[in-house]
Amino acid sequence: MTTIGPERLHGLTTLAALGMPVLARLAGVTHHQMRPPGATVFAQHDESRDVYLVLRGHLRIISYSAAGREVVLHDLHPGDLVGELSALDGAPRGASLVTVTEAELGRIEVGAFNRLLDEEPAFARLVLGRLTRLIRSLNRRIGLLAAPLAARISAELLRLAEHHRTSDNSARLCPPPKHVDLANRINTHREAVSRTLAELQRRAIISRSRSELVIHDLGALSAHAAGLPLPPRPAVSGRTAPAASPAQAAASAQKR
């Protein structure tokens, strides 16, 4: 395996603040890997303890219940670290890491990772900050379990939109999330997701096609996730209806 240059790590916004001396040391112990879509980087209950840095691509952390039900815990994007928990406590993997798209990864052996934590305070603070954000994210998701189902679906769409904003109030998810994936994230069934997405589309908050899901009103989606009612459906008689977005037009054409 080849190592990765510090310039490549500096290009990741989550790491740039470390500074070049720390990045050079991190780069020296980070080994390059390529993984195809659908690959398992590590599996739940594995004894491996290495840490991975996402350089390119989209990955997903998945857990499986005793009954075999798949639960999506978290999505990973360039700049994210994953695998720190097993490196820190030596316990088996608590979940599986799989690739959604082709992924470029940097593998950091557990010994090198822990030496960096011990000897580079800036790196240790970065890891602590990431773990703190992860805990807060999981706490929010646990809190949502008490919310109405439709609000949970809106909240999950908001979370997915974080990395895909096209403006302050819009986002584009391309490809669109599968209904079964959304259901697995919030512990419901696909039919409930389909009904809620259809209602959001009728309210002109989102539009969908086979290639994308466009969120036109993040503000309305955020209010719905917080428990407020959805805005009324746009009028289509007695006044001019709002113009259809390109995604809405494409979706309509596919239904004909």
SELOBA-364852 format. One record per atom (N, C-alpha, C): x, y, z. Coordinates in steps of 0.001 Angstrom, whole numbers, plus 500000, padded with zeros to 6 digits. Example, Ala and Ser with C-alpha at 12.3 -4.5 7.8 and 13.67 -1.06 7.14 Angstrom:
# residues 2
513190494310507800
512300495500507800
513200496700507800
512850497750507080
513670498940507140
512900500030507870
# end
This chain:
# residues 256
500835498805500000
500000500000500000
500876501254500000
500394502293499324
501132503545499284
500592504509500326
501463505407500789
501021506432501726
500459507619500943
499904508566501666
499219509717501075
499966510974501486
500144511895500547
500879513113500835
500114514067501722
500810514889502516
500131515836503407
499293516859502658
499657517181501412
498878518140500638
497470517620500395
497374516302500184
496048515708499974
495195515832501238
495795515617502387
495048515737503645
494667517186503918
495533518119503550
495252519538503765
494044519983502956
493765519286501854
492611519626501035
491286519226501648
491304518449502720
490079518070503423
489796519115504493
488651519777504403
488385520899505299
488394520484506769
488045519246507076
488016518799508471
489416518655509054
490437518551508203
491804518335508691
492706519544508518
492304520503507697
493199521598507322
493724522361508531
492922522467509604
493337523245510772
494459522588511555
494804521353511259
495871520672512001
497237521292511736
497406521891510584
498714522439510241
499587521401509563
500516521863508738
501295520953507906
502200520011508700
502830520413509811
503672519444510534
502882518230511022
501704518469511591
500883517345512060
500355516550510875
499947517250509815
499444516556508628
500528515693507992
501762516172508015
502856515375507440
503047514087508237
502941514193509549
503079512979510371
501902512029510149
500684512600510072
499503511774509805
499609511112508433
500049511879507441
500172511326506094
501153510158506057
502194510222506880
503199509172506866
502706507830507365
501576507815508083
501050506547508609
499698506204508004
499291506951506979
497992506738506337
498198506026505015
497663504833504898
497882503990503727
496665504006502807
496936504198501534
495878504383500547
495189503073500208
493832503134500097
493031501990499672
491910502468498753
491509501617497804
490320501844496989
489341500715497254
488068501045497390
487031500039497601
485879500291496634
485327499231496012
484211499401495078
482902499638495820
481847500047495118
480536500185495767
480067498850496344
479440498902497494
478896497702498112
479899496853498855
481103497358499062
482135496587499765
482007496783501270
482355495755502022
482409495845503486
483848496126503903
484076497284504495
485419497650504943
485742496913506238
484800496915507167
484878496027508331
483455495667508737
483306494527509380
481982494000509728
481742494101511225
480482494198511592
480089494199512998
480657492958513688
481247493139514860
481873492109515688
483289491736515225
483805492365514152
485196492134513770
486132492514514908
487290491847514947
488307492159515960
489308493212515481
489184493663514233
490130494647513703
489982495972514453
491075496751514491
491057497984515289
491616499184514539
491930499034513254
492473500155512499
491415501232512285
491880502448512064
491019503609511842
491094503979510358
489972504469509816
489919504833508399
489547506297508243
490180506926507273
489892508298506893
489273508280505500
488109508915505358
487443508960504055
488073510070503212
488652509687502091
489256510652501175
488303511040500048
487524510069499593
486557510312498515
485477509249498594
484239509646498277
483155508681498233
482191508817499403
481243507913499427
480157507907500406
480116506526501043
480206506485502371
480155505225503109
479053505296504153
478730504147504722
477610504069505659
477961503122506800
477604503511508025
477759502655509190
476408501988509447
476409500653509480
475178499875509592
475307498902510756
474250498791511540
474182497815512613
473076496816512305
473191495617512864
472186494581512658
471682494113514020
470341494069514145
469739493600515384
469870492087515487
469510491546516653
469565490095516841
468645489374515870
467579490060515437
466645489463514476
467098489651513037
468238490338512838
468766490528511497
468304491792510810
467563492654511507
467092493901510912
468247494880510762
468335495492509592
469396496450509309
468983497836509788
469895498497510503
469650499848510996
470805500733510532
470494501774509788
471512502707509320
471804503710510425
473057503761510873
473423504629511991
473968505975511547
474764505975510480
475468507206510146
476002507105508727
476071508247508035
476709508331506724
478041509048506857
478990508660506029
480340509224506071
480690509842504724
481420510964504803
481795511707503608
483271512107503720
483869512652502645
485292512994502695
485661513845503904
486737513437504562
487214514113505760
486806513442507045
485865512502506979
485415511819508192
486388510712508595
486554510552509903
487268509409510476
486255508388510956
486625507114510911
485731506065511381
486560504913511926
486051504280512973
486754503164513581
487481503523514847
487321504782515313
488078505223516490
487709504460517753
486441504062517872
486013503452519130
486770502162519423
486894501289518425
487636500042518645
489112500303518867
489644501353518234
491043501702518458
491270502182519884
490272502838520457
490420503404521799
490188502384522906
489164501515522739
488846500605523845
489194499147523577
489632498833522361
490037497466522047
488897496490521877
487651496952521933
486494496063521799
486210495770520326
485486494688520024
485117494397518630
484277495519518036
484199495521516717
483434496550516023
481964496484516431
481391497638516736
479996497679517124
479046497766515956
479565498004514747
478733498128513562
479608497842512347
478962497707511190
479674497453509940
479881498762509183
480977498832508432
481257499962507559
481211499466506129
480292500021505323
480133499589503937
480214500804503016
480623500571501778
480699501640500801
479377501754500052
478915502969499867
477725503224499053
478144503488497616
479199504264497438
479800504508496130
481233503975496160
481913504051495036
483345503760495062
484004504708496067
484899504178496865
485463504979497955
486988504901497946
487594506016498257
489035506111498446
489271506363499925
490064505493500547
490234505534501997
491703505631502374
491941506152503553
493263506084504167
493168505228505422
493939504162505494
493909503274506657
495048503639507599
494714503843508882
495702504198509897
495760503051510896
496893502391510993
497007501262511923
496802501750513350
496228500878514181
495810501274515520
496976501810516347
498142501193516237
499284501669517018
499688503075516631
499732503358515329
500088504692514853
499034505713515270
497761505316515208
496674506212515605
496806506608517074
497051505640517933
497144505951519364
498399506753519702
499491506539518960
500685507365519176
500406508820518806
499663509032517724
499305510398517348
498446511054518429
497517510310518982
496695510857520066
497552511257521255
498540510419521593
499386510681522750
500337511853522530
500800512028521296
501911512945521042
501529514217520296
500325514279519712
499903515452518947
498581515973519508
498633516959520409
497404517466521038
496364517957520027
496802518567518933
495845519066517942
495058517913517325
495737516805517068
495053515641516513
494089515046517545
494513514992518805
493639514468519857
492378515317519988
492522516652519910
491348517523520003
490415517306518805
491001517084517637
490174516831516456
489345515567516631
489974514509517137
489256513248517340
488178513417518409
488506514108519493
487506514348520541
486325515165520006
486621516151519169
485554516947518584
484645516120517701
485245515223516935
484425514362516074
483544513437516916
484102512827517956
483321511937518801
482190512693519505
482454513941519900
481419514753520531
480269515013519566
480588515367518337
479543515617517336
478749514350517050
479440513214517022
478755511947516772
477775511631517903
478202511839519148
477317511587520293
476111512512520243
476329513790519937
475204514723519853
474232514313518750
474771513873517619
473918513438516514
473078512236516915
473705511265517580
472960510080518012
471931510439519079
472265511391519953
471291511830520958
470060512450520302
470302513261519254
469164513856518543
468301512773517907
468938511758517347
468173510692516712
467374509894517741
467957509667518910
467222508973519969
466020509805520409
466221511122520541
465116511991520920
463996511988519907
464331511803518629
463315511798517586
462409510576517653
462852509523518340
462036508314518395
460684508566519052
460602509621519882
459335509958520516
458479510880519654
459024511368518533
458294512291517676
457364511521516736
456336512196516201
455479511546515206
456296511071514004
455805510027513360
456558509403512276
456890510381511163
455915511190510736
456172512122509635
457263513125510000
457288513574511254
458322514501511698
459689513833511672
459754512548512012
461027511821511976
461545511709510549
460658511509509602
461082511417508200
461606512768507734
460928513851508089
461410515187507726
462771515473508345
462949515070509598
464235515288510267
465352514515509581
465060513313509120
466082512526508440
466431513138507093
465442513657506376
465729514353505123
466610515574505372
466344516297506450
467184517448506798
468621517015507052
468779515917507753
470127515440508055
470867515073506770
470177514409505856
470800514042504588
471140515270503756
470370516335503924
470578517539503117
471789518349503554
472353518047504721
473444518869505257
474599519012504281
474924517943503568
476077517970502661
475677518256501211
474406518586500983
473936518703499597
473110519961499371
473390521023500096
472649522269499911
472989522910498564
471968523464497926
472168524236496700
471929525724496951
471322526056498091
471135527439498537
470831527383500031
470552528552500620
470237528566502047
468963527789502363
468065527650501377
466773527034501662
466458525851500750
467446525315500073
467185524192499170
468362523236499161
468100522020498727
469134520989498645
468739519992497568
469718519268497064
469474518256496034
470189516972496441
469438515889496581
469983514574496900
470002513759495620
471185513447495160
471339512771493877
472424511691494005
472017510414493890
470682509886493628
469778510060494839
468459509942494651
467547510104495780
467681508949496757
467446509195498035
467513508090499009
466417507068498733
466744505796498873
465744504750498702
464794504761499889
463538504459499609
462540504466500678
462902503473501774
463420502320501376
463767501314502389
464925501797503251
465859502564502683
466968503109503480
466463504123504491
465568505008504054
464992505972504997
464247505254506114
463518504209505757
462775503447506769
463721502816507777
464842502264507301
465796501626508200
466460502630509139
466572503872508708
467221504886509540
466367505281510734
465050505226510570
464178505765511618
463234504703512167
463545503439511903
462812502324512498
461328502343512130
461055502398510826
459683502322510354
459659501439509116
458571501502508336
458447500671507144
458382501547505896
458670500932504767
458792501666503511
457494502369503120
456354501746503392
455077502333503003
454845503674503698
455223503762504971
455063505025505698
455930506121505085
457146505762504678
458021506733504023
457401507192502716
456874506264501922
456270506626500638
455113507597500828
454262507361501819
453117508248502067
453575509644502467
454573509707503344
455039511015503818
455719511794502700
456538511143501894
457192511834500782
456163512327499771
455132511530499533
454079511963498609
453384513217499128
453130513270500440
452489514454501010
453411515667500955
454690515480501213
455647516586501107
455707517111499672
455569516219498723
455576516657497327
454285517419496999
453161516960497508
451909517685497274
451950519085497878
452697519255498935
452830520571499570
453935521411498929
454548520906497871
455605521616497132
456855521851497966
457039521031498996
458258521138499800
459398520367499142
459077519248498506
460071518480497773
459527518154496392
460403517732495507
460026517105494250
460959515926494035
460465514921493334
461218513676493182
461220513218491740
462312512576491355
462402511850490094
463271510630490345
463496509846489315
464345508673489491
465795509049489775
466197510238489372
467606510615489500
467907511528490673
466873512149491281
467157513095492350
465923513343493204
466186513828494420
465153514363495289
465567515781495621
464738516746495261
465045518153495490
464193518663496649
464838519265497632
464142519906498745
464078521395498419
462863521907498194
462684523303497791
462545524240498977
462189523707500150
461913524574501299
462442523903502571
463732524110502833
464328523531504036
463704524112505301
463260525359505239
462638525975506401
461348525276506799
460503524990505809
459252524286506094
459524522870506579
460536522223505996
460879520871506421
461399520879507861
462197521894508209
462721522006509570
461595522244510568
460633523101510205
459502523355511094
458680522086511306
458492521317510248
457737520073510362
458483519083511258
459795519007511104
460584518108511945
460498518497513416
460276519792513681
460166520277515063
458763520124515628
457825519600514817
456482519341515318
455417520291514832
455781521269514004
454791522207513475
454087521601512260
452872522058511954
452150521497510804
452783521918509494
452529521137508469
453001521467507136
452228522661506596
452841523456505705
452100524551505071
450989523981504193
449971524793503875
448881524290503034
449362523931501641
448605523062500989
448945522698499615
448765523896498699
449623524060497706
449455525170496768
448119525063496039
447462526221495839
446199526232495122
446445525947493649
445550525189493048
445680524859491619
444464525304490828
443462525892491509
442295526404490803
441967527781491349
441506528664490479
441147530010490898
442319530955490980
443527530428490864
444725531270490850
445819530513490127
446873531192489837
447962530583489091
448755529662489987
448927528427489549
449721527468490319
451189527771490150
452012527478491120
453457527715490996
454046526875489881
455041527449489232
455682526729488128
456386525496488645
456308524444487864
456966523197488249
458463523335488100
459210522733489021
460660522701488910
461048521697487839
462291521745487330
462740520745486355
462562519320486862
462841519103488170
462703517744488716
461247517334488727
460320518261489048
458906517942489052
458424517617487645
458889518416486664
458494518151485286
458974516791484819
460218516439485204
460757515140484812
459966514013485446
459608514194486740
458837513162487425
457467512989486780
456845514125486369
455531514051485743
455609513336484402
456680513623483653
456837512997482332
457021511488482465
457708511051483526
457944509618483716
456670508876484063
455674509579484650
454426508933485033
453464508775483866
453701509535482790
452784509469481649
453004508167480866
# end
